[in-house]
Amino acid sequence: MRRPSLLLVLLALLLAGCSQPPDDEPGPRWQPRPGTGWQWQLSGRLDTSVDVPVYDIDGYDHSADTVSRLHDDGRKVICYLSTGAWEEFRPDAKEFPASVLGRGNGWKGERWLDIRRTDVLEPLMAARVDMCRDKGFDAVEPDNMDGYRNDTGFPLTAADQLRYNRLIARLAHERGLAVGLKNDLDQIPQLVGDFDFAVNEQCAQYGECAALKPFVDADKAVFHVEYELPTGRFCPDSRRLKLSSLLKKYELGAWRRAC
């Protein structure tokens, strides 16, 4: 039998390596575009009948089976997590040392985190993002990402916030997940390149929606909600700015009214 030449063997190995990516390399991330319809539900029994391409749901409250069923219906699914505040009702709450827990953030059972302590917080947040990945989510919505603008009990700076927010984005991207920037409007110019979409609350009520333009200009979705304004007060501007806007109630149940 004629033996293949060494050159042919090397060529075959090279082609095999090109056609089969390493198992530990994530595939292309999902990238939602401006104007993409969505549903945001963080409380109550999940209503899966809303005819929109994106669902944003609590990462802890829902199983891999729920995510799979939404995928079967053609939805992309975002995993809601709090990354800037501690929540006493989460299963990993006891893993956070008292030294990183600050003042309350206005929600019962929640306290701001000392985001400077990445030595403590990075492995805890990595485990949370691992959970999102393992359940099959497409993206992460990290909440409480603007502690430096609040009375946290810690002397947080804008530089601390940028460093921490980029850490959270990296944790998501390393796992093949898209990630959204939650609020933190002042740092959008520095962070738009690190995040795949934005999530905003009440920019219309406070006259801040124009600050989200860098995301739209980068062809990235802005998922936006108002709670207190009627749709007639914000939907015309939302359509002009290409925001994905909803009117919701503060408990973020199933009820919604889209622009």
MOMOPE-V915336 format. One record per helix or strand. SS is the DSSP state (A for helix, B for strand). FROM is the first residue (numbers start at 1). LEN is the number of residues. Records with the same first field share a line. If there is no record, write none. Layout:
SS = FROM-LEN + FROM-LEN
//
This chain:
A = 6-14 + 64-9 + 93-3 + 98-3 + 118-17 + 147-3 + 158-17 + 185-7 + 209-9 + 231-11
B = 38-4 + 54-5 + 76-7 + 85-3 + 101-4 + 110-4 + 139-5 + 178-5 + 197-5 + 222-5 + 244-4 + 257-2
//
